[in-house]
């Protein structure tokens, strides 16, 4: 199978994905609000999707796009669970700060 010719080299896709991943990692490491934390995790997953689709384009097969669809489904499930956790966190502690609940309690 031959590679698909593209006007944009794969290096640019990888640079974009690494920049998006670094922005997400910075958000995870520095933000204390759960909503920003979840958005940062979503950015990191989207960076992985960019890599999957870029390599699928480069190699000319659909495997990377199929993996990207699975990651999108995983991200949707992660958001559903995350919103539930945010609601419980806000109900029990009155804030969405991740540093407030220091330990789990019954």
N, C-alpha and C positions, 0 to 999 in steps of 0.2 A: 504494500500500500504506500502510495507516495504522499508526501507532505503537501498540504494546501498552501499555495502561495498567498501571502498576505502583505499588504503594503506597510503594516506596522510590525516591526520585529518583536519576537517574544520578550526581549530584554525590557522593553517599555512596559509590558504587562506585569512583569515581575517587579519592576521598580514601583509601579503603582500599587501592587498588592503589598509590597513590603512597607510602603509609606502608610497605607491604610491599616496594616497590622500594627505598626509602631504607634499610630495614633490611638488605636484601641488598647494596646498594652499600656500606654501612658495613662489613659483614662481608668483602666482597671487598677493601676498602682497608685493613682493620686486621688481619685474621687471617693467620697465617703457616702454619697447618696446612692441608694440602691438603683434608682432609675438610670442614673448616669453609668453605673456599673453594668447594668444589663445592656445599655446601648453600646458600651465599649466592647462587650463580649460579642454583640452582633456585628460590630465592625471587624473584629478578628475573624469571625466566621465568613463574612463577605470577602475578606482578603483571601481566605482559602478557596472560596468559590472563584475568584478571579484567576487564581493559579490553575484550578481544575479546568476552567474553560479555555485559558490560554494554551495549556498543554494539549487539550483536545483539538484546538485549532491548529497547533503546530504539527501534531502527529496525524491529523486527518481522521480521527475516529471519534466516536460519541461517548466513550467511557468516562471522560472527564466531565461531560455535561450530565451524565447519569449520576455521578457522584455529587455534582453540584445540586441536583434536585434532592438527593438524600440529605444533604447538608441544610437545604432550605426547609425541608420537613422537620429536621432536628431542631432548627432554629425556631420554628413555629411552636414546637412542643416546649422548648426551653422558655419561650416568652409566656406561654400559658402557665407553666409551673412557677415562673418568676413572678408573675403578677399575683398569683395566689400567695406566695411567700411575702410579697410586699404588703398585701392587705393584712395578713396575720401580724407582720412586724409592726405596722402602723396601729393596728387595733390593740396590741399588747403593750407597746412602748410609747405610742404617741408620736413617733418620728420614723423617718425612713433612713436614718443614719445607720450604717452597718457596724459602727464601732460601739453602739449602745448595748446591744445584747451580747455581753461578754461570754455568757455560758448558757447552755440550754437548760431549761428548768421545766419541771412537770406541773 
